[in-house]
Amino acid sequence: MDTVEVQQLADDLDEFVTDVFASLTRSGWQERAGDYLRGLMLDGRRKSIQPMAARLAGPHEQALNHFVTNSPWDAAEVRKRLAVRMDEAFSPAAWALDDTGWLKCGTASACVARQYTGTAGKVTNCQIGVSLNLVTDTASCPVDWRLFVPESWDAGTPGTGERRRKAAMPADAKHQQKWRLGLDMIDEVTGWGVRAPLIVADAGYGSLSRFLCK
């Protein structure tokens, strides 16, 4: 979207931020959340903090970076409100479990490793995220997600301590199979009072009897 299109959505976006980020009660946090969403919506290939702050031409880059990387707000509360709101908004036909790859050139970002991703259709250097999405024939929205931790980044793997520290990974971030991450998310969203009419997943999950039996 260009700047004019984002401005036309200003009132709707403000209402969305006030609702979904209601749990962020510290001064300035909701404002920064709105800035970050606008930065994601604006045209531009790179969605990291520095280029987004430049496109926004308002928020100080340091403040936006602090909000995203260091502010101790509870992301689960935001995801919970998003899930409830989206469930009410378009009555999903199903929950879809899937994973997505983000291609990376370097190796410093958390959980980057050589692994298969459907994004590239091959084994390559990337991060993998597993998400649970509410879907209809015409709409979808991710409401819960996890960053997949490869075994090479697991806390128990020799030599990972320093790079985990540099990537600011929490101590409880550990390697789990993607299907287990999926089950955790299904349990979490169900615990928020949202009910699945149907749960679908691709063959990477559907061929696992342990996943299906759960």
N, C-alpha and C positions, 0 to 999 in steps of 0.2 A: 504494500500500500504506500501511496505517497503521503506527504504531510497533510494535504488538504483532506484526503479521505479519512485519515486518522482523526483530524480535527472534527470532522462531521460526526464521528462516533464518540465525541468527548463525553456527552452526558451519559450515554449507555456504558461507556468504559468506567466512568466515575462510580456509577451505581454498582457495577460488577466488582470493582475493587473494594468498595465499602462493605459489600456483602461477603465476598469470598475471603477477604483478608481482615475480617472483623476481629479475629483473634490477635492481630498485631496491634497492641494497645500503646506501645511506646511512641512518643512524639516523633513524627516524621517517617515512621516505617510504612504506613499505608501510602503516603505520597511517593516514597521510593519504589514501592511495589507497582504503583501506577506508571511511574517513569520506566521501569524495567519492561512492563508489558508493552508500552508504546514503542520502546526500542526494538522489541521483537517483531512488532507489526510493521514497522517502517521498512521500506525497500533498502536492500543492502545485503551483499553476499555474506559478510562476516557479522556474526551475532555475539561476539565477545564484548566485554565491557567498554574498552577504549573506542572502537568504531561506533558502538551504539550511543555512547555519551556524546560523541562528536555530532552525530545525526540529530540527537535531541536538542542540542544547542541550548540547554538549560541546566540540567543537573550537573553538579560537579562530579567528574569522573571518580574521584576518591570516595565520595559519599555513596555513589552507586556501587562501586566495588566493595565497599565495606558492608553494604546491605546484603549483597549476594553471597559474599564469602565468609563474613565474620559475625553478622548479627545473629544472636541465639534465639531466633523465633522458631516455633514448632511447625515444621512443614506438614506433619500429619494432620494438624487441625485445619490447615488450608486445603489439603486434599480431601478431607472429610466433607467440608462445606461445598467444595466443587462437585464431589460425587452426588451429594444430595440435591444440589441445585440442578445439575444436568439430568439426573434421573427424573426430576419433576418437569424439566423443560421439554424433553422430547420422547419420554416413555420408550426407552431402548427395547429393541427386539431381541437383543442378545448382549452378552459380555464377550469380547474377543481378546484372547490372550496372544501376545505376539512379541517378537523382539526386533530391535532396530540397531543397525551399526552406524557409527560415526567414524569416518575415515580420518586418520591422523598421520601426520608426517613425522612427528617427534615421538619420544618415549616417556616424557616426564608427566603427562597428564595421568590422573588416577586410572588404574585398570586398563591402560593401553597395552595391547599384546597382539601378536600375530594369531588371528583366529578367523574362523569362517563367518562371513556376514552376507546375507541375501542382498544387502545394499550394493555390494560389488560383485556378488555371485562367485566369490572365491575366498581363499584364505589371504588375509592382508592385515596390515597394521591398523587397528581400530579399537574403539570402545564399543561395548554392547549394552544396550538398555532393554530390560524386559518391562512391558507395560500391560495394564488391564484397561480396556477401552469399552465404553458404552457405545453401542452402534445401532443404527437403523439402515434401511436401504439407501438413505441419502445423507446421513450425518454420522459423525463419530467424535468422541472426546476421550482422551486418556484421563483417568481419574486416580490411578495409582501406578507407581513405577519404582523400579529398582535398578541400580547400576550393577551389572554382572561383574563379580570379582574372579578373574582367572586364577587358576592354581598358582601361577607364577607371581601373583600379587598377594597370596594368602599370608596371613600373619604367621603361620607356622612354617612357611617355606624359608630356608636359609637365605640370607642376603637381601630380604625384602624390607627390613626394618627402616633403613635410611630413606629409601625412596617412598615408602608409605608416609614417613614423617614429612618429607618435602611436599608430598601431594596432599597433606593435611587429612589423611584418611583416619576416621575414628577407629578406636581399638576393636570395636565389635563388628567392623566390616570384614566379613570372611567369605571364603569360597563356598558357594552353594550351587547345586545344579539349577539350571534355569526353570525346570518344572517345579522345583521346590519353592523358588521365588514366586512363581505363579500361584501356587497353593497358598502361600503366605498372604499374597495380595487379595485373593478371593476371600480368605478368612477375615482379613482386615475390613474390606469393604462391606461384607455381610455384617460384621460387627457394628458398622455405622448405621445399620437399619435399612440398607439398600438391598433389595432382593433381585436375584438374577432370573430372568425368564428362561434363559438358555445360555450355556457357556460353550464357546467354540474356540478352537485353536488349530494351528496347521499341523502337518504330519510330524513335525519335530516334537510335538507334545502328544499328539493323538496316538502315536505308535507305542507310547510308554504305558504299560499296564499298571505300573505303580501310580502314575498320575491319574489314569482313568478310574482306578478303584477308589481313589479318594473322593 
